[in-house]
């Protein structure tokens, strides 16, 4: 038995749908990255404020280092 069903989308329409899907995914990733950077920047700001207020000692800078590294990694991803 031969399949006589035809695809409901033409090849050009398929390509356009695929491209739109990929663009939507990229946009969602960018929006998430922006949100993460805001959270990281808020964490850095809070850390600096707590440090200036004497609540954090120099020997506990590992959290700040991690926040800065995360922010730099997110910025690096922005270049792509």
ABEGO torsion letter per residue (X at the ends): XBBABBBABBAAAAAAAAAAAAAAAAAAAAAAAAAAAAAAAAAAAAAAAAAAAGABBAAAAAAAAAAAAAAAAAAAAAAX
